Amino acid sequence: MNICGVLVHANPNKMTSVLGALAELEGVEVHRTADGGRIVLTVEDTDRTIALDTMAAIHRLDGVVAASLVYHHFESLADSAAFPV
């Protein structure tokens, strides 16, 4: 399991389109938005895409000025199996 906390800075004039594009990316969940084009989100690995590739796609979105990794958590599947839910 790979979870990344990301702070995205978007052009404030393009927030609606950036949020729409983020919603289309598998493994992305937007948690908060703030004035000035700031977006707080998480990115997780999916069955088809690793978080690193999703973060690269976020950087390429029209209207995204920057995306910074601010938190990272990783557990191997073996670690997860040791602590069943």
N, CA, C and O atoms as a Maestro MAE file, in Angstrom:
{
 s_m_m2io_version
 :::
 2.0.0
}

f_m_ct {
 s_m_title
 :::
 protein
 m_atom[340] {
  # First column is atom index #
  i_m_mmod_type
  r_m_x_coord
  r_m_y_coord
  r_m_z_coord
  i_m_residue_number
  s_m_chain_name
  s_m_pdb_residue_name
  s_m_pdb_atom_name
  i_m_atomic_number
  :::
  1 25 0.848 -1.161 0.000 1 A "MET " " N  " 7
  2 3 0.000 0.000 0.000 1 A "MET " " CA " 6
  3 2 0.898 1.229 0.000 1 A "MET " " C  " 6
  4 15 1.839 1.327 0.788 1 A "MET " " O  " 8
  5 25 0.602 2.140 -0.870 2 A "ASN " " N  " 7
  6 3 1.393 3.347 -1.056 2 A "ASN " " CA " 6
  7 2 0.434 4.536 -1.013 2 A "ASN " " C  " 6
  8 15 -0.437 4.657 -1.875 2 A "ASN " " O  " 8
  9 25 0.583 5.410 -0.025 3 A "ILE " " N  " 7
  10 3 -0.291 6.575 0.106 3 A "ILE " " CA " 6
  11 2 0.571 7.833 0.140 3 A "ILE " " C  " 6
  12 15 1.522 7.928 0.916 3 A "ILE " " O  " 8
  13 25 0.227 8.792 -0.711 4 A "CYS " " N  " 7
  14 3 0.978 10.045 -0.801 4 A "CYS " " CA " 6
  15 2 0.045 11.216 -0.510 4 A "CYS " " C  " 6
  16 15 -1.028 11.324 -1.103 4 A "CYS " " O  " 8
  17 25 0.453 12.086 0.397 5 A "GLY " " N  " 7
  18 3 -0.250 13.339 0.629 5 A "GLY " " CA " 6
  19 2 0.384 14.397 -0.248 5 A "GLY " " C  " 6
  20 15 1.604 14.562 -0.238 5 A "GLY " " O  " 8
  21 25 -0.423 15.110 -1.003 6 A "VAL " " N  " 7
  22 3 0.100 16.041 -2.006 6 A "VAL " " CA " 6
  23 2 -0.590 17.398 -1.862 6 A "VAL " " C  " 6
  24 15 -1.805 17.476 -1.681 6 A "VAL " " O  " 8
  25 25 0.209 18.460 -1.945 7 A "LEU " " N  " 7
  26 3 -0.309 19.822 -2.012 7 A "LEU " " CA " 6
  27 2 -0.128 20.308 -3.443 7 A "LEU " " C  " 6
  28 15 0.989 20.380 -3.954 7 A "LEU " " O  " 8
  29 25 -1.236 20.637 -4.074 8 A "VAL " " N  " 7
  30 3 -1.217 21.118 -5.458 8 A "VAL " " CA " 6
  31 2 -1.493 22.608 -5.448 8 A "VAL " " C  " 6
  32 15 -2.403 23.075 -4.762 8 A "VAL " " O  " 8
  33 25 -0.707 23.351 -6.208 9 A "HIS " " N  " 7
  34 3 -0.983 24.762 -6.452 9 A "HIS " " CA " 6
  35 2 -1.453 24.884 -7.893 9 A "HIS " " C  " 6
  36 15 -0.737 24.527 -8.829 9 A "HIS " " O  " 8
  37 25 -2.657 25.390 -8.054 10 A "ALA " " N  " 7
  38 3 -3.244 25.542 -9.386 10 A "ALA " " CA " 6
  39 2 -3.477 27.018 -9.671 10 A "ALA " " C  " 6
  40 15 -3.575 27.833 -8.753 10 A "ALA " " O  " 8
  41 25 -3.562 27.345 -10.934 11 A "ASN " " N  " 7
  42 3 -3.949 28.688 -11.334 11 A "ASN " " CA " 6
  43 2 -5.376 28.896 -10.820 11 A "ASN " " C  " 6
  44 15 -6.273 28.141 -11.195 11 A "ASN " " O  " 8
  45 25 -5.605 29.896 -9.974 12 A "PRO " " N  " 7
  46 3 -6.945 30.097 -9.407 12 A "PRO " " CA " 6
  47 2 -8.035 30.246 -10.464 12 A "PRO " " C  " 6
  48 15 -9.189 29.898 -10.216 12 A "PRO " " O  " 8
  49 25 -7.683 30.755 -11.625 13 A "ASN " " N  " 7
  50 3 -8.658 30.923 -12.705 13 A "ASN " " CA " 6
  51 2 -9.027 29.598 -13.368 13 A "ASN " " C  " 6
  52 15 -9.982 29.538 -14.143 13 A "ASN " " O  " 8
  53 25 -8.275 28.533 -13.069 14 A "LYS " " N  " 7
  54 3 -8.517 27.228 -13.690 14 A "LYS " " CA " 6
  55 2 -8.888 26.158 -12.667 14 A "LYS " " C  " 6
  56 15 -8.826 24.966 -12.965 14 A "LYS " " O  " 8
  57 25 -9.273 26.580 -11.459 15 A "MET " " N  " 7
  58 3 -9.573 25.616 -10.390 15 A "MET " " CA " 6
  59 2 -10.650 24.614 -10.799 15 A "MET " " C  " 6
  60 15 -10.509 23.419 -10.538 15 A "MET " " O  " 8
  61 25 -11.701 25.072 -11.421 16 A "THR " " N  " 7
  62 3 -12.796 24.176 -11.786 16 A "THR " " CA " 6
  63 2 -12.312 23.084 -12.735 16 A "THR " " C  " 6
  64 15 -12.642 21.912 -12.556 16 A "THR " " O  " 8
  65 25 -11.535 23.463 -13.738 17 A "SER " " N  " 7
  66 3 -11.056 22.461 -14.697 17 A "SER " " CA " 6
  67 2 -10.004 21.548 -14.074 17 A "SER " " C  " 6
  68 15 -9.957 20.361 -14.395 17 A "SER " " O  " 8
  69 25 -9.161 22.080 -13.188 18 A "VAL " " N  " 7
  70 3 -8.165 21.246 -12.515 18 A "VAL " " CA " 6
  71 2 -8.855 20.231 -11.614 18 A "VAL " " C  " 6
  72 15 -8.489 19.056 -11.617 18 A "VAL " " O  " 8
  73 25 -9.845 20.665 -10.844 19 A "LEU " " N  " 7
  74 3 -10.576 19.745 -9.974 19 A "LEU " " CA " 6
  75 2 -11.292 18.665 -10.790 19 A "LEU " " C  " 6
  76 15 -11.352 17.509 -10.372 19 A "LEU " " O  " 8
  77 25 -11.827 19.035 -11.933 20 A "GLY " " N  " 7
  78 3 -12.469 18.057 -12.816 20 A "GLY " " CA " 6
  79 2 -11.479 17.036 -13.334 20 A "GLY " " C  " 6
  80 15 -11.772 15.842 -13.383 20 A "GLY " " O  " 8
  81 25 -10.305 17.510 -13.719 21 A "ALA " " N  " 7
  82 3 -9.268 16.596 -14.230 21 A "ALA " " CA " 6
  83 2 -8.751 15.680 -13.123 21 A "ALA " " C  " 6
  84 15 -8.488 14.502 -13.364 21 A "ALA " " O  " 8
  85 25 -8.606 16.216 -11.910 22 A "LEU " " N  " 7
  86 3 -8.166 15.381 -10.787 22 A "LEU " " CA " 6
  87 2 -9.182 14.284 -10.487 22 A "LEU " " C  " 6
  88 15 -8.804 13.163 -10.147 22 A "LEU " " O  " 8
  89 25 -10.459 14.600 -10.611 23 A "ALA " " N  " 7
  90 3 -11.514 13.623 -10.353 23 A "ALA " " CA " 6
  91 2 -11.458 12.456 -11.336 23 A "ALA " " C  " 6
  92 15 -11.931 11.360 -11.036 23 A "ALA " " O  " 8
  93 25 -10.886 12.695 -12.493 24 A "GLU " " N  " 7
  94 3 -10.776 11.645 -13.511 24 A "GLU " " CA " 6
  95 2 -9.596 10.702 -13.275 24 A "GLU " " C  " 6
  96 15 -9.532 9.627 -13.871 24 A "GLU " " O  " 8
  97 25 -8.664 11.100 -12.412 25 A "LEU " " N  " 7
  98 3 -7.474 10.283 -12.175 25 A "LEU " " CA " 6
  99 2 -7.762 9.223 -11.123 25 A "LEU " " C  " 6
  100 15 -8.210 9.533 -10.019 25 A "LEU " " O  " 8
  101 25 -7.501 7.985 -11.473 26 A "GLU " " N  " 7
  102 3 -7.717 6.863 -10.566 26 A "GLU " " CA " 6
  103 2 -6.753 6.951 -9.381 26 A "GLU " " C  " 6
  104 15 -5.562 7.203 -9.565 26 A "GLU " " O  " 8
  105 25 -7.262 6.747 -8.183 27 A "GLY " " N  " 7
  106 3 -6.426 6.755 -6.988 27 A "GLY " " CA " 6
  107 2 -6.265 8.118 -6.337 27 A "GLY " " C  " 6
  108 15 -5.547 8.241 -5.345 27 A "GLY " " O  " 8
  109 25 -6.922 9.154 -6.878 28 A "VAL " " N  " 7
  110 3 -6.811 10.517 -6.339 28 A "VAL " " CA " 6
  111 2 -8.074 10.849 -5.560 28 A "VAL " " C  " 6
  112 15 -9.187 10.606 -6.027 28 A "VAL " " O  " 8
  113 25 -7.892 11.405 -4.369 29 A "GLU " " N  " 7
  114 3 -9.017 11.895 -3.579 29 A "GLU " " CA " 6
  115 2 -8.690 13.303 -3.091 29 A "GLU " " C  " 6
  116 15 -7.716 13.508 -2.367 29 A "GLU " " O  " 8
  117 25 -9.511 14.267 -3.493 30 A "VAL " " N  " 7
  118 3 -9.343 15.653 -3.047 30 A "VAL " " CA " 6
  119 2 -9.994 15.787 -1.673 30 A "VAL " " C  " 6
  120 15 -11.145 15.395 -1.478 30 A "VAL " " O  " 8
  121 25 -9.241 16.348 -0.722 31 A "HIS " " N  " 7
  122 3 -9.743 16.501 0.640 31 A "HIS " " CA " 6
  123 2 -10.145 17.936 0.959 31 A "HIS " " C  " 6
  124 15 -11.131 18.162 1.661 31 A "HIS " " O  " 8
  125 25 -9.396 18.899 0.454 32 A "ARG " " N  " 7
  126 3 -9.687 20.306 0.737 32 A "ARG " " CA " 6
  127 2 -9.187 21.173 -0.422 32 A "ARG " " C  " 6
  128 15 -8.258 20.821 -1.149 32 A "ARG " " O  " 8
  129 25 -9.850 22.319 -0.553 33 A "THR " " N  " 7
  130 3 -9.350 23.368 -1.440 33 A "THR " " CA " 6
  131 2 -9.270 24.646 -0.612 33 A "THR " " C  " 6
  132 15 -9.970 24.792 0.390 33 A "THR " " O  " 8
  133 25 -8.419 25.559 -1.034 34 A "ALA " " N  " 7
  134 3 -8.256 26.822 -0.318 34 A "ALA " " CA " 6
  135 2 -8.027 27.933 -1.326 34 A "ALA " " C  " 6
  136 15 -7.682 27.697 -2.484 34 A "ALA " " O  " 8
  137 25 -8.231 29.159 -0.844 35 A "ASP " " N  " 7
  138 3 -8.006 30.330 -1.690 35 A "ASP " " CA " 6
  139 2 -6.607 30.293 -2.289 35 A "ASP " " C  " 6
  140 15 -5.680 29.726 -1.711 35 A "ASP " " O  " 8
  141 25 -6.479 30.893 -3.433 36 A "GLY " " N  " 7
  142 3 -5.183 30.979 -4.086 36 A "GLY " " CA " 6
  143 2 -4.842 29.753 -4.914 36 A "GLY " " C  " 6
  144 15 -3.707 29.618 -5.373 36 A "GLY " " O  " 8
  145 25 -5.802 28.855 -5.117 37 A "GLY " " N  " 7
  146 3 -5.564 27.698 -5.974 37 A "GLY " " CA " 6
  147 2 -4.919 26.521 -5.277 37 A "GLY " " C  " 6
  148 15 -4.330 25.664 -5.936 37 A "GLY " " O  " 8
  149 25 -5.015 26.459 -3.962 38 A "ARG " " N  " 7
  150 3 -4.395 25.345 -3.231 38 A "ARG " " CA " 6
  151 2 -5.377 24.181 -3.109 38 A "ARG " " C  " 6
  152 15 -6.565 24.367 -2.846 38 A "ARG " " O  " 8
  153 25 -4.846 22.983 -3.308 39 A "ILE " " N  " 7
  154 3 -5.646 21.755 -3.246 39 A "ILE " " CA " 6
  155 2 -4.868 20.726 -2.437 39 A "ILE " " C  " 6
  156 15 -3.699 20.461 -2.720 39 A "ILE " " O  " 8
  157 25 -5.517 20.146 -1.431 40 A "VAL " " N  " 7
  158 3 -4.911 19.082 -0.636 40 A "VAL " " CA " 6
  159 2 -5.560 17.773 -1.067 40 A "VAL " " C  " 6
  160 15 -6.784 17.650 -1.074 40 A "VAL " " O  " 8
  161 25 -4.730 16.795 -1.426 41 A "LEU " " N  " 7
  162 3 -5.260 15.523 -1.909 41 A "LEU " " CA " 6
  163 2 -4.360 14.369 -1.518 41 A "LEU " " C  " 6
  164 15 -3.218 14.563 -1.103 41 A "LEU " " O  " 8
  165 25 -4.895 13.163 -1.658 42 A "THR " " N  " 7
  166 3 -4.083 11.965 -1.498 42 A "THR " " CA " 6
  167 2 -4.072 11.210 -2.811 42 A "THR " " C  " 6
  168 15 -5.019 11.258 -3.596 42 A "THR " " O  " 8
  169 25 -2.967 10.509 -3.025 43 A "VAL " " N  " 7
  170 3 -2.796 9.654 -4.190 43 A "VAL " " CA " 6
  171 2 -2.417 8.271 -3.677 43 A "VAL " " C  " 6
  172 15 -1.499 8.134 -2.867 43 A "VAL " " O  " 8
  173 25 -3.120 7.250 -4.146 44 A "GLU " " N  " 7
  174 3 -2.824 5.881 -3.762 44 A "GLU " " CA " 6
  175 2 -2.548 5.041 -4.993 44 A "GLU " " C  " 6
  176 15 -3.052 5.321 -6.081 44 A "GLU " " O  " 8
  177 25 -1.732 3.997 -4.805 45 A "ASP " " N  " 7
  178 3 -1.557 3.017 -5.865 45 A "ASP " " CA " 6
  179 2 -2.913 2.389 -6.179 45 A "ASP " " C  " 6
  180 15 -3.756 2.233 -5.295 45 A "ASP " " O  " 8
  181 25 -3.109 2.034 -7.433 46 A "THR " " N  " 7
  182 3 -4.299 1.280 -7.831 46 A "THR " " CA " 6
  183 2 -3.831 0.004 -8.512 46 A "THR " " C  " 6
  184 15 -2.630 -0.220 -8.668 46 A "THR " " O  " 8
  185 25 -4.766 -0.818 -8.911 47 A "ASP " " N  " 7
  186 3 -4.407 -2.048 -9.623 47 A "ASP " " CA " 6
  187 2 -3.751 -1.754 -10.963 47 A "ASP " " C  " 6
  188 15 -2.991 -2.574 -11.478 47 A "ASP " " O  " 8
  189 25 -4.044 -0.581 -11.534 48 A "ARG " " N  " 7
  190 3 -3.534 -0.249 -12.870 48 A "ARG " " CA " 6
  191 2 -2.450 0.810 -12.890 48 A "ARG " " C  " 6
  192 15 -1.718 0.920 -13.873 48 A "ARG " " O  " 8
  193 25 -2.330 1.602 -11.813 49 A "THR " " N  " 7
  194 3 -1.401 2.735 -11.824 49 A "THR " " CA " 6
  195 2 -0.711 2.876 -10.475 49 A "THR " " C  " 6
  196 15 -1.345 2.773 -9.425 49 A "THR " " O  " 8
  197 25 0.604 3.113 -10.518 50 A "ILE " " N  " 7
  198 3 1.306 3.394 -9.272 50 A "ILE " " CA " 6
  199 2 1.207 4.892 -8.974 50 A "ILE " " C  " 6
  200 15 1.056 5.710 -9.881 50 A "ILE " " O  " 8
  201 25 1.294 5.230 -7.694 51 A "ALA " " N  " 7
  202 3 1.131 6.625 -7.256 51 A "ALA " " CA " 6
  203 2 2.121 7.558 -7.955 51 A "ALA " " C  " 6
  204 15 1.768 8.688 -8.294 51 A "ALA " " O  " 8
  205 25 3.342 7.104 -8.170 52 A "LEU " " N  " 7
  206 3 4.346 7.942 -8.826 52 A "LEU " " CA " 6
  207 2 3.887 8.383 -10.214 52 A "LEU " " C  " 6
  208 15 4.064 9.541 -10.593 52 A "LEU " " O  " 8
  209 25 3.301 7.458 -10.968 53 A "ASP " " N  " 7
  210 3 2.813 7.808 -12.305 53 A "ASP " " CA " 6
  211 2 1.630 8.778 -12.222 53 A "ASP " " C  " 6
  212 15 1.501 9.675 -13.055 53 A "ASP " " O  " 8
  213 25 0.780 8.597 -11.229 54 A "THR " " N  " 7
  214 3 -0.355 9.506 -11.055 54 A "THR " " CA " 6
  215 2 0.141 10.902 -10.693 54 A "THR " " C  " 6
  216 15 -0.390 11.898 -11.185 54 A "THR " " O  " 8
  217 25 1.159 10.979 -9.832 55 A "MET " " N  " 7
  218 3 1.710 12.290 -9.484 55 A "MET " " CA " 6
  219 2 2.317 12.978 -10.707 55 A "MET " " C  " 6
  220 15 2.192 14.193 -10.863 55 A "MET " " O  " 8
  221 25 2.967 12.211 -11.564 56 A "ALA " " N  " 7
  222 3 3.511 12.788 -12.795 56 A "ALA " " CA " 6
  223 2 2.384 13.327 -13.673 56 A "ALA " " C  " 6
  224 15 2.525 14.379 -14.297 56 A "ALA " " O  " 8
  225 25 1.266 12.602 -13.719 57 A "ALA " " N  " 7
  226 3 0.115 13.053 -14.515 57 A "ALA " " CA " 6
  227 2 -0.461 14.346 -13.930 57 A "ALA " " C  " 6
  228 15 -0.894 15.222 -14.678 57 A "ALA " " O  " 8
  229 25 -0.467 14.469 -12.612 58 A "ILE " " N  " 7
  230 3 -0.957 15.702 -11.967 58 A "ILE " " CA " 6
  231 2 -0.095 16.887 -12.393 58 A "ILE " " C  " 6
  232 15 -0.623 17.959 -12.686 58 A "ILE " " O  " 8
  233 25 1.208 16.709 -12.431 59 A "HIS " " N  " 7
  234 3 2.122 17.782 -12.845 59 A "HIS " " CA " 6
  235 2 1.824 18.253 -14.265 59 A "HIS " " C  " 6
  236 15 2.032 19.422 -14.589 59 A "HIS " " O  " 8
  237 25 1.338 17.349 -15.113 60 A "ARG " " N  " 7
  238 3 1.090 17.685 -16.519 60 A "ARG " " CA " 6
  239 2 -0.285 18.293 -16.772 60 A "ARG " " C  " 6
  240 15 -0.563 18.724 -17.891 60 A "ARG " " O  " 8
  241 25 -1.149 18.337 -15.764 61 A "LEU " " N  " 7
  242 3 -2.495 18.873 -15.977 61 A "LEU " " CA " 6
  243 2 -2.449 20.366 -16.278 61 A "LEU " " C  " 6
  244 15 -1.705 21.120 -15.650 61 A "LEU " " O  " 8
  245 25 -3.256 20.775 -17.246 62 A "ASP " " N  " 7
  246 3 -3.362 22.194 -17.584 62 A "ASP " " CA " 6
  247 2 -3.906 22.954 -16.384 62 A "ASP " " C  " 6
  248 15 -4.959 22.605 -15.849 62 A "ASP " " O  " 8
  249 25 -3.203 23.974 -15.967 63 A "GLY " " N  " 7
  250 3 -3.622 24.784 -14.833 63 A "GLY " " CA " 6
  251 2 -2.884 24.457 -13.545 63 A "GLY " " C  " 6
  252 15 -2.966 25.215 -12.579 63 A "GLY " " O  " 8
  253 25 -2.165 23.343 -13.516 64 A "VAL " " N  " 7
  254 3 -1.374 23.003 -12.328 64 A "VAL " " CA " 6
  255 2 -0.041 23.720 -12.412 64 A "VAL " " C  " 6
  256 15 0.697 23.575 -13.387 64 A "VAL " " O  " 8
  257 25 0.263 24.498 -11.375 65 A "VAL " " N  " 7
  258 3 1.529 25.227 -11.315 65 A "VAL " " CA " 6
  259 2 2.594 24.356 -10.654 65 A "VAL " " C  " 6
  260 15 3.734 24.309 -11.115 65 A "VAL " " O  " 8
  261 25 2.222 23.665 -9.573 66 A "ALA " " N  " 7
  262 3 3.168 22.805 -8.847 66 A "ALA " " CA " 6
  263 2 2.385 21.767 -8.055 66 A "ALA " " C  " 6
  264 15 1.227 21.976 -7.693 66 A "ALA " " O  " 8
  265 25 3.044 20.647 -7.796 67 A "ALA " " N  " 7
  266 3 2.490 19.602 -6.929 67 A "ALA " " CA " 6
  267 2 3.633 19.100 -6.068 67 A "ALA " " C  " 6
  268 15 4.669 18.678 -6.581 67 A "ALA " " O  " 8
  269 25 3.441 19.147 -4.747 68 A "SER " " N  " 7
  270 3 4.511 18.782 -3.821 68 A "SER " " CA " 6
  271 2 4.072 17.619 -2.935 68 A "SER " " C  " 6
  272 15 2.982 17.628 -2.362 68 A "SER " " O  " 8
  273 25 4.936 16.629 -2.837 69 A "LEU " " N  " 7
  274 3 4.714 15.513 -1.927 69 A "LEU " " CA " 6
  275 2 4.989 16.010 -0.515 69 A "LEU " " C  " 6
  276 15 6.097 16.460 -0.222 69 A "LEU " " O  " 8
  277 25 3.985 15.933 0.367 70 A "VAL " " N  " 7
  278 3 4.165 16.420 1.734 70 A "VAL " " CA " 6
  279 2 4.057 15.295 2.761 70 A "VAL " " C  " 6
  280 15 4.376 15.493 3.933 70 A "VAL " " O  " 8
  281 25 3.608 14.118 2.328 71 A "TYR " " N  " 7
  282 3 3.501 12.971 3.225 71 A "TYR " " CA " 6
  283 2 3.576 11.710 2.393 71 A "TYR " " C  " 6
  284 15 3.038 11.657 1.287 71 A "TYR " " O  " 8
  285 25 4.245 10.687 2.920 72 A "HIS " " N  " 7
  286 3 4.309 9.405 2.227 72 A "HIS " " CA " 6
  287 2 4.240 8.274 3.237 72 A "HIS " " C  " 6
  288 15 4.931 8.297 4.256 72 A "HIS " " O  " 8
  289 25 3.407 7.288 2.951 73 A "HIS " " N  " 7
  290 3 3.296 6.096 3.789 73 A "HIS " " CA " 6
  291 2 3.324 4.879 2.883 73 A "HIS " " C  " 6
  292 15 2.639 4.836 1.861 73 A "HIS " " O  " 8
  293 25 4.122 3.890 3.264 74 A "PHE " " N  " 7
  294 3 4.217 2.663 2.480 74 A "PHE " " CA " 6
  295 2 4.191 1.465 3.403 74 A "PHE " " C  " 6
  296 15 4.890 1.437 4.417 74 A "PHE " " O  " 8
  297 25 3.389 0.478 3.055 75 A "GLU " " N  " 7
  298 3 3.381 -0.816 3.717 75 A "GLU " " CA " 6
  299 2 3.444 -1.883 2.645 75 A "GLU " " C  " 6
  300 15 2.713 -1.827 1.656 75 A "GLU " " O  " 8
  301 25 4.316 -2.850 2.843 76 A "SER " " N  " 7
  302 3 4.333 -3.963 1.899 76 A "SER " " CA " 6
  303 2 3.116 -4.832 2.165 76 A "SER " " C  " 6
  304 15 2.522 -4.756 3.241 76 A "SER " " O  " 8
  305 25 2.746 -5.644 1.211 77 A "LEU " " N  " 7
  306 3 1.606 -6.534 1.399 77 A "LEU " " CA " 6
  307 2 1.858 -7.493 2.551 77 A "LEU " " C  " 6
  308 15 0.924 -7.871 3.259 77 A "LEU " " O  " 8
  309 25 3.106 -7.891 2.744 78 A "ALA " " N  " 7
  310 3 3.439 -8.784 3.853 78 A "ALA " " CA " 6
  311 2 3.176 -8.097 5.189 78 A "ALA " " C  " 6
  312 15 2.662 -8.720 6.117 78 A "ALA " " O  " 8
  313 25 3.528 -6.800 5.291 79 A "ASP " " N  " 7
  314 3 3.254 -6.042 6.513 79 A "ASP " " CA " 6
  315 2 1.752 -5.936 6.758 79 A "ASP " " C  " 6
  316 15 1.291 -6.074 7.891 79 A "ASP " " O  " 8
  317 25 0.997 -5.693 5.701 80 A "SER " " N  " 7
  318 3 -0.463 -5.556 5.828 80 A "SER " " CA " 6
  319 2 -1.101 -6.849 6.294 80 A "SER " " C  " 6
  320 15 -2.057 -6.833 7.069 80 A "SER " " O  " 8
  321 25 -0.567 -7.979 5.816 81 A "ALA " " N  " 7
  322 3 -1.125 -9.277 6.190 81 A "ALA " " CA " 6
  323 2 -0.907 -9.580 7.663 81 A "ALA " " C  " 6
  324 15 -1.681 -10.325 8.264 81 A "ALA " " O  " 8
  325 25 0.146 -9.007 8.252 82 A "ALA " " N  " 7
  326 3 0.440 -9.249 9.670 82 A "ALA " " CA " 6
  327 2 -0.550 -8.545 10.582 82 A "ALA " " C  " 6
  328 15 -0.691 -8.908 11.750 82 A "ALA " " O  " 8
  329 25 -1.243 -7.529 10.049 83 A "PHE " " N  " 7
  330 3 -2.214 -6.771 10.836 83 A "PHE " " CA " 6
  331 2 -3.548 -6.777 10.129 83 A "PHE " " C  " 6
  332 15 -3.927 -5.771 9.528 83 A "PHE " " O  " 8
  333 25 -4.282 -7.895 10.183 84 A "PRO " " N  " 7
  334 3 -5.565 -7.959 9.469 84 A "PRO " " CA " 6
  335 2 -6.568 -6.954 10.026 84 A "PRO " " C  " 6
  336 15 -6.574 -6.645 11.217 84 A "PRO " " O  " 8
  337 25 -7.389 -6.470 9.154 85 A "VAL " " N  " 7
  338 3 -8.401 -5.481 9.534 85 A "VAL " " CA " 6
  339 2 -9.642 -6.176 10.038 85 A "VAL " " C  " 6
  340 15 -10.613 -5.515 10.407 85 A "VAL " " O  " 8
  :::
 }
 m_bond[339] {
  # First column is bond index #
  i_m_from
  i_m_to
  i_m_order
  :::
  1 1 2 1
  2 2 3 1
  3 3 4 2
  4 3 5 1
  5 5 6 1
  6 6 7 1
  7 7 8 2
  8 7 9 1
  9 9 10 1
  10 10 11 1
  11 11 12 2
  12 11 13 1
  13 13 14 1
  14 14 15 1
  15 15 16 2
  16 15 17 1
  17 17 18 1
  18 18 19 1
  19 19 20 2
  20 19 21 1
  21 21 22 1
  22 22 23 1
  23 23 24 2
  24 23 25 1
  25 25 26 1
  26 26 27 1
  27 27 28 2
  28 27 29 1
  29 29 30 1
  30 30 31 1
  31 31 32 2
  32 31 33 1
  33 33 34 1
  34 34 35 1
  35 35 36 2
  36 35 37 1
  37 37 38 1
  38 38 39 1
  39 39 40 2
  40 39 41 1
  41 41 42 1
  42 42 43 1
  43 43 44 2
  44 43 45 1
  45 45 46 1
  46 46 47 1
  47 47 48 2
  48 47 49 1
  49 49 50 1
  50 50 51 1
  51 51 52 2
  52 51 53 1
  53 53 54 1
  54 54 55 1
  55 55 56 2
  56 55 57 1
  57 57 58 1
  58 58 59 1
  59 59 60 2
  60 59 61 1
  61 61 62 1
  62 62 63 1
  63 63 64 2
  64 63 65 1
  65 65 66 1
  66 66 67 1
  67 67 68 2
  68 67 69 1
  69 69 70 1
  70 70 71 1
  71 71 72 2
  72 71 73 1
  73 73 74 1
  74 74 75 1
  75 75 76 2
  76 75 77 1
  77 77 78 1
  78 78 79 1
  79 79 80 2
  80 79 81 1
  81 81 82 1
  82 82 83 1
  83 83 84 2
  84 83 85 1
  85 85 86 1
  86 86 87 1
  87 87 88 2
  88 87 89 1
  89 89 90 1
  90 90 91 1
  91 91 92 2
  92 91 93 1
  93 93 94 1
  94 94 95 1
  95 95 96 2
  96 95 97 1
  97 97 98 1
  98 98 99 1
  99 99 100 2
  100 99 101 1
  101 101 102 1
  102 102 103 1
  103 103 104 2
  104 103 105 1
  105 105 106 1
  106 106 107 1
  107 107 108 2
  108 107 109 1
  109 109 110 1
  110 110 111 1
  111 111 112 2
  112 111 113 1
  113 113 114 1
  114 114 115 1
  115 115 116 2
  116 115 117 1
  117 117 118 1
  118 118 119 1
  119 119 120 2
  120 119 121 1
  121 121 122 1
  122 122 123 1
  123 123 124 2
  124 123 125 1
  125 125 126 1
  126 126 127 1
  127 127 128 2
  128 127 129 1
  129 129 130 1
  130 130 131 1
  131 131 132 2
  132 131 133 1
  133 133 134 1
  134 134 135 1
  135 135 136 2
  136 135 137 1
  137 137 138 1
  138 138 139 1
  139 139 140 2
  140 139 141 1
  141 141 142 1
  142 142 143 1
  143 143 144 2
  144 143 145 1
  145 145 146 1
  146 146 147 1
  147 147 148 2
  148 147 149 1
  149 149 150 1
  150 150 151 1
  151 151 152 2
  152 151 153 1
  153 153 154 1
  154 154 155 1
  155 155 156 2
  156 155 157 1
  157 157 158 1
  158 158 159 1
  159 159 160 2
  160 159 161 1
  161 161 162 1
  162 162 163 1
  163 163 164 2
  164 163 165 1
  165 165 166 1
  166 166 167 1
  167 167 168 2
  168 167 169 1
  169 169 170 1
  170 170 171 1
  171 171 172 2
  172 171 173 1
  173 173 174 1
  174 174 175 1
  175 175 176 2
  176 175 177 1
  177 177 178 1
  178 178 179 1
  179 179 180 2
  180 179 181 1
  181 181 182 1
  182 182 183 1
  183 183 184 2
  184 183 185 1
  185 185 186 1
  186 186 187 1
  187 187 188 2
  188 187 189 1
  189 189 190 1
  190 190 191 1
  191 191 192 2
  192 191 193 1
  193 193 194 1
  194 194 195 1
  195 195 196 2
  196 195 197 1
  197 197 198 1
  198 198 199 1
  199 199 200 2
  200 199 201 1
  201 201 202 1
  202 202 203 1
  203 203 204 2
  204 203 205 1
  205 205 206 1
  206 206 207 1
  207 207 208 2
  208 207 209 1
  209 209 210 1
  210 210 211 1
  211 211 212 2
  212 211 213 1
  213 213 214 1
  214 214 215 1
  215 215 216 2
  216 215 217 1
  217 217 218 1
  218 218 219 1
  219 219 220 2
  220 219 221 1
  221 221 222 1
  222 222 223 1
  223 223 224 2
  224 223 225 1
  225 225 226 1
  226 226 227 1
  227 227 228 2
  228 227 229 1
  229 229 230 1
  230 230 231 1
  231 231 232 2
  232 231 233 1
  233 233 234 1
  234 234 235 1
  235 235 236 2
  236 235 237 1
  237 237 238 1
  238 238 239 1
  239 239 240 2
  240 239 241 1
  241 241 242 1
  242 242 243 1
  243 243 244 2
  244 243 245 1
  245 245 246 1
  246 246 247 1
  247 247 248 2
  248 247 249 1
  249 249 250 1
  250 250 251 1
  251 251 252 2
  252 251 253 1
  253 253 254 1
  254 254 255 1
  255 255 256 2
  256 255 257 1
  257 257 258 1
  258 258 259 1
  259 259 260 2
  260 259 261 1
  261 261 262 1
  262 262 263 1
  263 263 264 2
  264 263 265 1
  265 265 266 1
  266 266 267 1
  267 267 268 2
  268 267 269 1
  269 269 270 1
  270 270 271 1
  271 271 272 2
  272 271 273 1
  273 273 274 1
  274 274 275 1
  275 275 276 2
  276 275 277 1
  277 277 278 1
  278 278 279 1
  279 279 280 2
  280 279 281 1
  281 281 282 1
  282 282 283 1
  283 283 284 2
  284 283 285 1
  285 285 286 1
  286 286 287 1
  287 287 288 2
  288 287 289 1
  289 289 290 1
  290 290 291 1
  291 291 292 2
  292 291 293 1
  293 293 294 1
  294 294 295 1
  295 295 296 2
  296 295 297 1
  297 297 298 1
  298 298 299 1
  299 299 300 2
  300 299 301 1
  301 301 302 1
  302 302 303 1
  303 303 304 2
  304 303 305 1
  305 305 306 1
  306 306 307 1
  307 307 308 2
  308 307 309 1
  309 309 310 1
  310 310 311 1
  311 311 312 2
  312 311 313 1
  313 313 314 1
  314 314 315 1
  315 315 316 2
  316 315 317 1
  317 317 318 1
  318 318 319 1
  319 319 320 2
  320 319 321 1
  321 321 322 1
  322 322 323 1
  323 323 324 2
  324 323 325 1
  325 325 326 1
  326 326 327 1
  327 327 328 2
  328 327 329 1
  329 329 330 1
  330 330 331 1
  331 331 332 2
  332 331 333 1
  333 333 334 1
  334 334 335 1
  335 335 336 2
  336 335 337 1
  337 337 338 1
  338 338 339 1
  339 339 340 2
  :::
 }
}
